[in-house]
């Protein structure tokens, strides 16, 4: 006999019947001295009356779960970018060592605002690398950001970046950065360059790219995924899964690889709006990305090709003792450090002395598309950039373009100019006209060709938008007199 209770189970409760099926309580009755429930069996309209001892009340599912306060911090901490978290901890350790050196054992979040302001001013003025040299100006700014993130996470109550209480710290930091710039710091002499077509050809000739060995297959897939899918040098590659890339055919039967992004960063919207595609290279089958992918799929272990398995997997290094039909790869993801140094390793073996890193392949993609007049908004859909200014930062003029510009500047205005500079100008004007035509074709069917000074209003590429030109009639045959022109006085400006 079930234990008596003061109240019956409420109508609508979900119960388990005899330890197996589910049901929902429709009504209750205790006229017999024991609770009897009318239960509707789950998935049917059939109802039965059962004693309470045959039922087990299941926990009610609610829209709102109880959340412990500790879970809040854990949730934020777990979703923080791992690189950002690592950088923050490294910078805090540097500041903690400084505090220890002056005999202060406190954590920065426990130090009053006025004291912390003075400590940080001295820290930024006196900080040096382990070899005694100065940090880059941007490194000092990163220190400030790390400290601010830490204080903000612990609800310190004041911001290093915005609070007036830390105004002196920001002034000291800016002064130190200006001084470092005068000393030549921050000029990015070691800025990574984009890999060019000649260097890519050397990688093919030295068999660093190709499908003849396990290493060359991994290298080639990494390179193609970077250039065609716009993946970032390391992070996005490491998070790739085998199911992210699908082999498809278009309406004409041409094979292509399609990338579906499953990785998201700190911002949930940080995901590409389109699925990048990589098509077969029919003109050069030896360098066809689809064929390299097929070879990789055939050489992978068959039971390590599930959608959630890592895309890049480790290679079997002892090839001489392997059978012809043996797999070239292990059931194991490729090492993080090895994947992060792919470009450096390839160029070293190929004898390329220029400083190139994984990011050099992504810069090659951006610069090559920009040089071939691909609109920035299309490039952004491949690379995942969300700001058009980020694309413009990669749009560096090459040597040929600089020669053409030099010719233009060296040629008198009355001269016809060199053929090279004329071609350069024609290409730029043609790009502007094509962009404007593609943008306004859906707006107006009229076409007006304008000659003269209007061309000087546009000094660069135009992406999107429209140009509206009002053509005023002449004053002949009794027309209205022309409007009186107002003289506009120029204002001094420092923005030149």
C-alpha positions in Angstrom: 0.0 0.0 0.0 1.4 3.4 -1.0 2.2 6.0 1.6 -0.8 8.4 2.0 -0.2 12.1 1.3 -2.2 15.2 2.0 -2.3 16.2 -1.6 -2.6 14.2 -4.8 -0.2 14.6 -7.7 -1.3 17.5 -9.8 -3.2 17.1 -13.1 -0.8 17.1 -16.1 2.1 15.5 -14.2 4.1 13.0 -16.2 4.4 9.6 -14.7 6.1 6.3 -15.5 3.8 3.3 -15.6 5.1 0.0 -14.1 8.7 1.2 -14.7 8.3 1.2 -18.5 5.9 3.4 -20.4 5.0 7.0 -19.8 1.6 8.7 -19.2 0.0 11.9 -18.1 -2.3 12.3 -15.1 -5.7 13.5 -16.2 -7.6 13.3 -12.9 -7.3 11.8 -9.4 -9.7 10.0 -6.9 -9.1 8.9 -3.3 -12.7 7.7 -2.4 -11.4 4.2 -1.9 -8.9 5.3 0.7 -6.0 5.2 -1.7 -5.0 7.5 -4.6 -6.4 6.3 -7.9 -5.3 8.2 -11.0 -6.8 8.4 -14.5 -3.7 8.2 -16.8 -3.6 8.9 -20.5 -0.9 6.6 -22.0 1.7 8.6 -23.9 1.2 8.8 -27.7 -2.4 7.6 -27.5 -5.9 8.7 -26.5 -6.3 5.6 -24.3 -6.9 6.2 -20.6 -6.6 3.8 -17.7 -7.2 4.0 -14.0 -4.2 2.9 -11.9 -3.2 2.8 -8.2 -0.5 5.1 -7.1 2.0 2.3 -6.3 2.1 1.4 -10.0 3.2 5.0 -10.9 6.4 6.9 -10.5 6.2 10.7 -10.6 8.8 12.1 -13.0 10.5 15.6 -12.4 8.6 18.3 -14.1 10.4 20.0 -17.0 10.5 23.7 -16.5 11.5 26.6 -18.8 13.8 28.0 -16.1 16.5 26.0 -14.5 18.1 26.8 -11.1 21.5 28.2 -11.7 24.1 28.5 -9.0 26.1 31.7 -8.9 29.4 29.8 -9.5 28.0 28.6 -12.8 27.8 32.1 -14.1 31.6 32.7 -13.9 32.3 29.2 -15.1 30.1 29.7 -18.2 31.8 33.0 -19.1 35.3 31.5 -18.4 34.6 28.4 -20.5 33.5 30.5 -23.5 36.4 32.9 -23.4 38.8 32.6 -26.3 41.7 30.3 -25.2 44.3 32.5 -26.7 42.9 35.6 -25.0 42.7 33.8 -21.7 46.3 32.6 -22.0 47.5 36.1 -23.0 45.7 37.6 -20.0 47.3 35.2 -17.5 50.7 35.7 -19.0 50.4 39.5 -18.6 49.1 39.3 -15.1 52.0 37.1 -14.1 54.3 39.8 -15.4 52.6 42.4 -13.3 52.6 40.1 -10.3 56.4 39.7 -10.6 56.8 43.4 -10.7 54.7 43.8 -7.5 56.8 41.1 -5.8 60.0 43.0 -6.8 58.8 46.1 -4.9 57.7 44.0 -1.9 54.0 44.1 -2.6 52.2 40.7 -2.2 48.7 41.9 -3.0 46.6 41.0 -6.0 45.7 44.0 -8.2 42.0 43.6 -7.6 42.5 44.2 -3.9 44.6 47.4 -4.3 42.7 50.7 -3.9 42.3 52.8 -7.0 44.8 55.6 -6.1 47.5 53.2 -5.2 46.9 51.0 -8.3 47.1 54.0 -10.6 50.6 54.9 -9.3 51.8 51.3 -9.5 50.7 51.0 -13.1 52.3 54.3 -14.1 55.6 53.1 -12.7 55.1 49.6 -14.3 54.6 51.0 -17.8 57.5 53.4 -17.5 59.9 50.8 -16.2 58.9 47.5 -17.9 61.5 45.9 -20.1 62.0 42.5 -21.8 64.1 39.8 -20.1 67.1 40.9 -22.3 66.7 44.6 -21.2 65.2 45.8 -24.5 61.9 47.7 -24.8 58.6 46.2 -25.7 56.7 47.3 -28.9 54.2 50.1 -28.3 51.3 47.7 -29.2 52.6 45.2 -26.5 52.2 47.8 -23.8 48.6 48.5 -25.0 48.0 44.7 -24.8 49.2 44.7 -21.2 46.7 47.4 -20.4 43.8 45.5 -22.0 44.8 42.3 -20.1 44.7 44.1 -16.8 41.4 45.7 -17.6 39.8 42.4 -18.6 40.9 40.9 -15.3 39.6 43.8 -13.2 36.3 43.8 -15.1 35.8 40.1 -14.6 36.2 40.5 -10.8 33.9 43.5 -10.7 36.6 45.9 -9.6 34.3 48.9 -10.2 36.7 51.0 -12.3 38.0 50.6 -15.9 41.6 51.2 -16.9 40.3 52.2 -20.3 37.4 54.6 -19.5 37.4 55.6 -15.8 38.8 59.1 -14.9 40.5 57.6 -11.9 43.0 55.9 -14.3 43.4 58.9 -16.6 47.1 59.4 -15.5 47.9 55.8 -16.4 46.5 56.3 -19.9 48.6 59.5 -20.3 51.7 57.8 -19.1 51.1 54.8 -21.5 50.6 57.2 -24.5 53.7 59.1 -23.7 55.7 55.9 -23.4 54.3 54.7 -26.8 55.2 58.0 -28.5 58.8 57.8 -27.1 59.1 54.2 -28.4 57.9 55.3 -31.8 60.6 58.0 -31.9 63.1 55.3 -31.1 61.9 53.3 -34.1 59.7 50.8 -32.3 56.3 49.9 -33.7 57.3 50.3 -37.4 56.7 46.6 -38.1 59.9 45.9 -39.8 59.3 42.2 -39.3 55.7 42.3 -40.7 54.8 39.0 -42.4 54.7 39.2 -46.2 52.3 37.4 -48.5 53.5 34.5 -50.4 53.7 35.2 -54.1 53.1 33.0 -57.2 56.9 32.3 -57.8 57.3 31.1 -54.2 54.2 28.9 -54.6 55.7 27.4 -57.7 58.9 26.5 -55.7 56.7 24.7 -53.2 55.3 22.5 -56.0 58.7 21.9 -57.6 60.2 20.9 -54.2 57.3 18.4 -53.7 56.1 20.3 -50.6 52.8 20.6 -52.4 51.3 17.6 -54.2 49.7 14.2 -53.5 52.8 11.9 -53.6 53.5 11.7 -49.9 51.4 12.0 -46.7 53.2 15.2 -45.8 52.6 16.9 -49.2 48.9 15.9 -49.0 48.4 17.6 -45.6 50.4 20.6 -46.8 48.4 21.0 -50.0 45.0 20.6 -48.3 46.0 23.2 -45.7 47.1 25.6 -48.4 44.0 25.1 -50.6 41.7 25.4 -47.6 43.4 28.7 -46.6 43.4 30.2 -50.1 40.0 29.0 -51.4 38.0 28.8 -48.2 39.7 31.8 -46.6 40.5 30.0 -43.4 42.7 31.7 -40.8 46.2 30.3 -40.5 45.9 28.0 -37.4 42.7 28.4 -35.3 40.1 27.6 -38.0 42.2 24.8 -39.3 42.5 23.1 -35.9 38.8 23.2 -35.4 38.0 21.7 -38.8 36.1 18.4 -38.8 35.9 15.9 -41.6 32.2 16.6 -42.2 32.9 20.3 -42.7 33.9 19.6 -46.3 31.6 18.0 -48.8 32.2 16.8 -52.4 29.5 18.0 -54.7 28.7 18.6 -58.4 27.2 21.6 -60.0 24.6 21.6 -62.7 27.2 21.0 -65.5 28.7 18.0 -63.6 31.8 19.9 -62.5 33.0 18.6 -59.1 33.6 21.0 -56.2 34.4 21.0 -52.5 32.1 23.0 -50.2 33.0 24.2 -46.8 30.4 24.5 -44.0 31.6 26.5 -41.1 30.8 24.9 -37.7 33.3 26.8 -35.6 32.3 30.0 -33.9 34.4 32.5 -32.0 33.5 34.7 -29.1 30.8 36.4 -31.2 28.0 34.0 -32.2 27.6 36.0 -35.4 31.3 35.4 -36.3 30.5 33.0 -39.0 30.6 33.3 -42.8 27.4 34.2 -44.5 28.1 31.9 -47.5 29.7 28.5 -48.0 33.0 28.9 -49.8 33.5 26.5 -52.7 36.6 25.1 -54.4 36.2 23.8 -57.9 38.1 21.2 -59.9 41.1 22.4 -61.9 40.4 20.8 -65.3 43.3 22.6 -66.9 45.9 21.2 -64.5 44.7 17.9 -63.0 48.1 17.4 -61.2 47.2 20.4 -59.1 43.5 19.9 -58.8 42.2 20.4 -55.2 39.4 18.0 -55.6 41.8 15.2 -56.7 44.0 15.9 -53.7 41.0 15.6 -51.4 40.0 12.3 -53.0 43.4 10.9 -52.5 43.4 12.0 -48.9 40.0 10.4 -48.4 41.2 7.1 -49.9 44.3 7.0 -47.7 42.6 7.8 -44.4 41.5 5.0 -42.1 37.9 4.2 -43.2 36.7 4.2 -39.6 38.1 7.6 -39.0 36.0 9.5 -41.6 33.0 10.3 -39.4 31.6 13.8 -39.6 32.9 14.7 -36.1 36.4 13.3 -36.7 39.3 15.8 -37.1 40.0 16.9 -40.7 43.8 17.0 -40.3 45.2 13.7 -39.0 48.8 12.6 -38.2 50.9 10.8 -40.9 52.5 7.4 -40.7 56.2 8.3 -40.9 57.7 4.9 -41.8 56.7 4.6 -45.4 59.3 2.2 -46.6 57.9 -0.8 -44.5 54.3 -0.1 -45.4 52.3 -2.2 -47.9 51.0 -0.6 -51.1 47.4 -0.6 -49.9 48.2 0.5 -46.3 46.8 3.8 -45.0 49.2 6.7 -44.9 47.5 8.3 -41.9 46.9 7.5 -38.2 43.7 7.6 -36.2 45.0 10.6 -34.4 44.6 14.4 -34.9 47.7 16.2 -36.2 49.7 18.1 -33.5 48.8 21.8 -32.9 52.4 22.9 -33.2 53.0 21.1 -36.4 49.8 22.5 -38.0 50.7 26.0 -36.8 54.2 25.8 -38.5 53.0 24.4 -41.8 54.2 27.3 -44.0 57.4 27.8 -42.1 58.3 24.1 -42.5 57.5 24.0 -46.2 59.4 27.2 -47.2 62.5 26.0 -45.2 62.7 22.8 -47.1 62.0 24.5 -50.4 64.9 27.0 -49.8 62.7 30.1 -49.6 64.5 32.6 -47.4 61.8 35.2 -47.1 59.9 35.3 -43.7 56.7 33.5 -44.4 54.2 32.1 -41.9 50.7 30.5 -42.0 49.2 34.0 -42.3 51.2 34.6 -45.5 48.8 32.3 -47.4 45.8 34.2 -46.3 47.5 37.5 -47.2 48.1 36.0 -50.7 44.4 35.3 -51.1 43.4 38.9 -50.1 46.1 40.7 -52.1 45.6 38.6 -55.3 41.8 39.1 -55.3 42.2 42.8 -54.6 44.8 43.2 -57.4 42.4 41.5 -59.8 39.6 44.0 -58.9 37.4 41.5 -57.0 35.0 43.8 -55.0 35.8 44.0 -51.3 32.3 42.8 -50.3 32.8 39.6 -52.2 36.2 39.0 -50.6 34.7 39.5 -47.2 32.2 36.7 -47.8 35.1 34.3 -48.4 37.5 35.5 -45.6 34.9 36.0 -42.9 35.9 39.7 -42.3 33.1 41.8 -40.9 34.7 45.2 -41.6 35.6 46.4 -45.1 38.5 48.4 -43.6 40.1 45.1 -42.7 40.1 44.2 -46.4 41.6 47.6 -47.4 44.5 47.0 -45.0 45.6 44.1 -47.1 45.2 46.0 -50.4 48.9 46.9 -50.9 50.1 48.1 -54.2 52.6 45.8 -56.0 55.8 46.8 -57.8 54.1 47.0 -61.2 51.5 49.3 -59.9 54.1 51.5 -58.2 56.0 51.8 -61.5 52.9 52.9 -63.2 52.2 55.5 -60.5 55.7 56.7 -60.8 55.3 57.2 -64.5 52.2 59.1 -64.0 53.8 61.5 -61.5 56.9 62.0 -63.7 55.0 62.8 -66.9 54.0 66.4 -67.6 50.2 66.9 -67.8 50.5 68.1 -71.4 52.2 64.9 -72.5 50.4 61.9 -73.7 52.3 59.8 -71.1 53.8 56.4 -71.3 51.8 53.4 -72.6 52.3 51.7 -69.2 50.7 54.6 -67.3 47.9 54.9 -69.8 47.1 51.2 -69.4 47.1 51.5 -65.7 44.7 54.5 -65.8 42.4 52.6 -68.3 42.3 49.6 -66.0 41.3 51.7 -63.0 38.6 53.7 -64.9 37.3 50.5 -66.4 37.0 49.0 -62.9 35.0 52.1 -61.7 32.7 52.0 -64.7 32.0 48.3 -64.3 31.3 48.6 -60.6 29.0 51.5 -61.2 27.2 49.8 -64.0 26.6 46.6 -62.1 25.3 48.6 -59.1 22.9 50.8 -61.0 21.7 48.4 -63.8 18.7 47.4 -61.7 17.8 51.0 -60.9 17.8 52.8 -64.2 17.7 51.8 -67.9 19.2 55.1 -69.0 22.9 55.5 -69.8 24.7 58.8 -69.6 28.4 59.2 -70.5 30.0 62.1 -68.7 33.3 63.6 -69.7 35.4 66.2 -67.9 36.0 67.2 -64.3 33.4 64.8 -62.8 35.9 62.0 -63.1 38.1 63.8 -60.6 35.4 63.4 -57.9 36.2 59.6 -57.6 39.8 58.8 -56.5 39.4 55.1 -55.8 37.3 52.0 -56.2 33.6 52.3 -55.5 31.8 49.3 -54.0 28.0 49.5 -53.8 25.8 52.5 -53.7 24.6 54.6 -56.7 25.5 57.9 -58.4 22.7 60.3 -59.2 23.5 63.0 -61.8 21.0 65.9 -62.5 21.4 67.3 -66.0 20.1 70.9 -66.2 18.8 72.2 -69.5 20.6 75.0 -71.3 19.4 78.6 -71.5 18.8 78.7 -75.2 15.4 79.5 -76.7 14.1 81.6 -73.8 15.1 79.1 -71.1 15.5 80.1 -67.5 18.6 82.2 -66.7 21.5 80.2 -65.1 21.6 80.2 -61.3 24.1 82.6 -59.8 27.1 80.8 -58.5 28.1 81.2 -54.9 31.7 81.5 -54.0 32.8 78.9 -51.4 35.8 80.0 -49.4 38.2 77.1 -48.5 38.8 76.3 -44.9 42.2 75.3 -43.5 42.6 71.6 -42.8 45.2 69.4 -41.2 43.8 66.2 -42.9 45.8 66.4 -46.1 
